[in-house]
Amino acid sequence: MKKVKFLLFVLLFCFCINVNAAGVKINPSTVDAGSATIELTGDANKYSSVSFSLSDGNIGAVTGVSPGSGFSFNHSNGNYEFKASGNLNAGKIGTVNYNPKVTQTFSITPQNIKFDGNPSNEAVGGQITYNKPKNNDASLTSLTVSQGELKPTFNSGTTSYSVEVPDTINAIKILASAAEGANYSGSGVKNLEMGKNEFQINVTAEDGKTTKTYTITVLRGEEQKPSAFLKSLTINNIGCVLSPKFEKENLKYTVDVGEDITDLEFKYETEETGAEVKIEGNTDLEDGENLVTITVEASDKSDKQVYEITVYKNMQSKAKKSKVVVNEKKKIKWWLILLIVLGILLIIGGIILILFKKGKLPIKKGKNKDKKKKSKENVKDILFSDDEEEENKEDTITEVKYEDEYLDEKTTTFNPDDLKDDARELDMEKTKEYNFKDLE
């Protein structure tokens, strides 16, 4: 019985010691505040001083310790001693400061606790475990390309870039790195088509929630200028043809469709690869006149063009028919005028040629004295080319009159026989008109 009472007394004593045991505890308010409270616990009022060291795993998280009101404070080599003017009281005795921006998780733990300079078996330690907040930075820290040059120069806050490469380059490698803890996708070797190529790098921050997208536009070959025009436009429906033939700067067209056509399917190509196209009114076509619009907007929003296609369903396009007739009339009129002019020129040329060959073209002759003189000499040579002996023959002499537009009317005498012989030798192009009846 005595042994049982003794055991109960020992257990009760130990229980009382444990309940009233004094210790040091770290009590944080928030994990990222940068400071925590140093508290005394248990039955500490029988002591006048307490000392301890703080461990953070040797990562340098602890930046300092400061005492509370009513306490003197000494520290050396990481050991901190708090002294009270009287006895110690349970509760806050000071503050420990730490850096919440360190790169890893750490714990602050009180060690080597002593009351009044003596180690105490009654000491009870406490600690704060700091978990570094996850990074919410979804930025790239670097971005480079194997060909060409990024424009503008890389900046983590800029998300859109462009690169120009020659048409001989058919692939490009994109290299990137992201903020601490962030993941990204979209880098690596990229095949290039002619013209505009667009690639994206998607970044997710360490917190798994924050994201950011970087866009790289690679232009292979000649640079395209912003344009709101279509390069080509056709209708895929069988038998449906635009009128007139498509030209990029012509914005109005017509098309005739049968009663079985309810929708029109357009095939087009934009002059600029990045231009946006919107088609309206090409579905649920009704009998009669329908209007289809194709709106094209340049990639930089600087220009917009609207193509209008008037669709005549189950009827003839009056506008189209009228236009065709007018065009045909214009063509016919043009060719008629050309043929008429050519015909007139041929007729005039033929008449001139015929008159020229017949010698009936009027030739304007001047009244130059030298020409008159030469003409007279030619006539004399023709009329009096016989030898002087022939001229002196005593034959019957007949007077003959001759006229020439260069000569005044004159009369001469000669032998008619001689005239007949000379006339045979005359050059007909130079001979003037003579009245041979006067020679008989």
ABEGO torsion letter per residue (X at the ends): XAAAAAAAAAAAAAAAAAAABBBBBBBBABAAAGBBBBBBBEBAAABABBBBBBBAGGAGABAEBBBBBGBBBBBBGGBBBBBBABBBBBEBABBBBBBAABABBBBBBBBGBBBGGBBBAABBBBBBBBBBBBBABABBABBBBABEBBOBBBBAABABBBBBBBAABABBBBBBBBBBGBBBBGBEBBBBBBEBBBBBBBBBBAAGABBBBBBBBBBBEBBBBBBABBABBBBABBGBBBOBBBBAABABBBBBBBAABABBBBBBBBABAABBBBBBGABGBBBEBBBBBBBBBBAAGABBBBBBBBBBBGBBBAAAAAAAAAAAAAAAAAAAAAAAAAAAAAAAAAAAAAAAAAGABBBBBBABAAAAAAAAAAAAAAAAABBAAAAABBBBBBBBBBBBAABBBBBBBBBAAAAAAAAAABBAAABBBBBAAAAX
